[in-house]
């Protein structure tokens, strides 16, 4: 057996490797989600609901809030037992998330870089059933969800007029490289690194994000809240 450095990690399931990296490198809590089952016909969600709006992208347990862990041993056990389970990151703990359409998010990213703003990691995720395109999730300091309505009012937008929402306590996001329905995957638009370990406050990003979302139209797409359903 080849015991050279990195060989063993390369042989481990990719989702296990990434889930452990999140808890060891970033100290984020993670929890296993549903997964996609292959067979006759299209891939289906492990929850058994043929009409699942978030196939492979919701918690596998109804008690996921309590079970979420940042313990490497616990995480290794979860993904050794179910190597295809999606990786979910609870929000409202280590971070909140500002959720925008991909086109607006990319426009905002370019503007933020020109402005020299500090950015945290950014996740690109497939849209839920009934939505078009993908979404970008900007990780910000906890508390962003409660601040968002007032921050938007200061920018001249009434709450609900922009396709810009926040995810905080009792919610979650899907982390790369989780598969989300069919052949789509969550991906990092800005991966975690030593340069973005310190997250920005939501107030620092709201101006370019609101501007970009406003350019894309003021009528938000239907954006269902993450559905913490259990596997059946």
N, C-alpha and C positions, 0 to 999 in steps of 0.2 A: 504493500500500500504506500502511496506517495504521501509523505508527511510534510512536504514543503509548505511554507507559510501561505495561507490563502486557499490551499487545496480543499480542506474540509469545509470552509464556508462556501466555496463554489459548488459543493455537492449538496448543500442544504437547500430546502425549498426557498425560492426567492422571497416569498412573502414572510417566511420566518426570519430570514436574514434582515429584511428591512424593518420588521416590527421590533426586533431586538435592538436594532440601531436607533430607532426613535426613542426607546426608553433609556438606552445607555448613553447616547450622545446628546440628546436634547432633554431628557428627563420628562418626556411627555407621557401621559397615561394613554394606553391603547386598550381596545376591546375587540374581540373577533366578531366579524359580521357574517352575513349569509354568503353563499357561494353559488356559482353557476354549475348546473348539472348538464352534461352532454348526453346525447342519446338520439333517438329518432326525432327528427324535426329540430326546431331552433332550441338553443340553450334555454333552460328554465331555472328559475330561482329555487334554492333549496327550501324556501319557506312553504312551497307547495301551492302558492297562489298564482294561477295562470295569468292573472291580470295585475301582478305585482308592479307598482309604479317605480320601484327602485330595485330591480333585480340584481342580487349580489351586492347591494349597497345599503343594507340596513342591519341593525343588530340581530344576532341570532338568539339572544336571550331577552326576556322581558325585564330582567333585573340588571341590564347592562350598566346603568348608572353606578350601582354599588360595586359591580364586578370589575370595572375598569381598573387597570393596574399599571404601575411603572416598574414592577419587579421583573427583572430579566428572566428569572427562573420560571415564574408564572407564565410569562409570555412564550417562552420556549415550549412549555408544556402544551399551551393552547394550540400553537401552530404545528407542533409535532403530531398532535392528535388529529387536527384538521388543517392540513397544509394548504388547502385551497380557499380557506376563509378569507374574506376581505379584511383589510385593516381599517378600523374606524378610530378616529381621534375625537374624544369628547371636547366640545367647546365650552367656554366659560370657566375653564380651570387654568391651564397654562396660557391660553390665548382665546380671543374671540376671532371671528372671521367676518370680513366684508365681502359680500357675494354679489358679483356683477356679471353681465353677459361677456363672453370672451372678446367680442369685437371692441366693446367699450373698455374692457380691462386692458387690452393690448395698447389701445390709444392712450389710456391713462399711464401705463407703464413707460411708454416712450416719453411722455411729458414729465413724469416723475424723475426719470434719469436726467433729463435736461435741467431740471430744477435742483438736482443733486440731493434729492430726498433719501433718507434712510428707509430701506425696504426690508421687510421680513420675507420669509418664504412665501411663495405663491403657488397654489395648486390649480391645475386645469382638470376639470371633471366633465364627463358627459352629462348632458341635461337629462332630467327625469322624464318619464313618459309624459307626452303632451307638450313638452318644450322643444324649442328649436336650437340647434347649435350646442356649444359647450359653455361652461361657466368658469370664471376665475375666482378663486378664494384667496383673499389677501389676509394673512395672519397678522393680527394686531394685539396689543395688550388687552388683558381682560377688562371688561367694562365698556367695550365699544358698542355692544348692543343697546345698553341703556342710554348712551350718549347720542346715538344716531339721529333720533327725531329732532333734537335741538340743533345738532350740527347741520342738518339739512335745512332747517328753518333759517339759520344764519346765512346759508347760501342762496336763500330765496325760493326754496322748494318746500311745498307742503308734503308731509309724510304720505307715502304711497304714490306719489306722482312719478317717481323714478324707479327704474328696475334696479334698485340698489337696496339690498337688505343686509341684515346682520344676523349672525348665529352666535349665541352665547349659552347661558346655562340651560341644561336639559336638552341640548342639541349635539350634533356631531357632524364631522365631515369624513369623506372617504379619502384615504391616503394612498399614494402610489406605492407599489405598482398594481393595486387592486383592479380586478376586472369588473366592469359595470355593464352587464347586459351585452349579448352578442359578442362582438370583437372589439369593444371599446374598453379603454383603460384610463384610470386616473394617472396623471403625469405631473411632474414638477415644471412649472413655467419658470420659477426661480427656486432652485433646490436649497435645502438647508445647508449652511456653510458657516465657517468661523466668522465670516463677515456680516452675517445677518442673525447672529445668535440673540442680539438685543432687538426686541420687536418695537415698531413704532406705535405711537398712540393713534387711535382712529382719527383724531382731529388733524393729524399731520397729513393724512391721505385723502380726506374727504373732498377738498376743493378739486383736485384733478379727477377724482372718480366721479363726482357729481357733474362736472363739466363734460366728461366723456359720455356718461349715461344720458345727459341732456341732449347732446348732439345726436344720439341714437334714437331719440323720441322720448316723450314723457309718459307713455303708457306702458307700465310694466307688464312683462310676460307673466303667465301663471307660474308661480314658483312655490310649489308645495313645500311645507315644512318637512324636514327629514322625518321619516316615519319609523319610530322605534318599535317595530313589530317583532314578534318572536317567531322563530322557526316552528313549523308545524310537524 
